[in-house]
Amino acid sequence: MIAEGLGVAGVNRPEYWGLFLVNTVFWIGISHAGTFVSALLRVVKAEFRRPFTRAAELMTTFGLVQAGLSIFMHLGRVWLVYWMIPYPTNAACGPISTPR
């Protein structure tokens, strides 16, 4: 998909974008769940559940990495990522007038 573009995944119609967006939201939700479980176990000071806390923190890290990588999957052609970087311009301001 990175080499050929998003057409390989069948994203030729606008409604198919939902699959990629749901994937990103899913991984962000998984990372939130891991953070919640870790915070809950730390707040109640459940020291006997330390392995669960570590697993929840690992789940959070993995979820955030997957969500970050799915942004590049959305692009299709990763070598054009510089098009997403904003740069300052006066084009939207109209012509620049000089004082008289």
N, C-alpha and C positions, 0 to 999 in steps of 0.2 A: 504494500500500500504506500509506503514511503517513496518507492522508486517510480510507481506508476500513477499515483494520485488517488483521490477518494472514489473515483469511478469503479475501482476494483471491489470496493466494499458495497457497491450498489447504492451509493449516496447520490443518485442522479435526481431524485425528487426531494423536495424540502422536508417531507414528513419523516424521512429516514434519518435525519439528523438527531431525532429523539433517542435513537439507540446509543449514540456516542455521548449525548448529554446525560442520559440516565446512568451510564457507566461512570462518568465523572462524579455525579451527585452521590452515587452508591459508595464510591471509595471515600469521599469526604464524610459521608455519614458513618462509615466504618471507623474512620479516625476519630470522629466525635464520640462514638460509643466507647472506644478504647480509652479516651481521655476521661470520660465519665466514670467508667469502672475503676480506673486507677485512682482518680480523685476520691471516689466514694470509699475505697478500701483504705486510703491514707487518712481520710477524715475520721473514720471510726477506729483508726489505729489497730487494724487487724494484722498484727505482726505474723500470725500463723499463716496468712495468705500472701506472703511475699512473692511466691512464684506466680500467683495470679496477677499481681500488680505488674511484675516484669513482663508477663505475656501481654497484658493490656497496653503497656507502653510500647512494646514491640509492634502490636497491632496498629497503634496510632501512627508510628513511624512508617510502617509498610503502606498503610492507607494513604498517607500524605505523599509518599513517593509515587504510588500508582496514580493518584489524582494529578500530580505534576506531570507525569509522563503522558497522561491522556490528553493533555493540552497539545503536545506535539503530534499525537495521533489525529487530533482534530485538524491540524494543518494540512496533512496529506503530503505536501512537499516541504520538508523541513528546511531546505536550503533557502526558502523564501521568508524565513522567520524575521528577517530584518525589516520587512514591510510592516510589521506590527509595532515597531519602536517609534514612538512619537518624536518629532523634532519641531523646534520652534519655527514659525513662519508668520509672515505678515499677509499671506494670501487671502485670508478670511476678513481682513480689516478693510479691504478696498484700497484704492489708490492713496498714496501718502501725499498730502498736500504740503506745500512749503509756505511758511508765513510770509506775508507781504510787507 
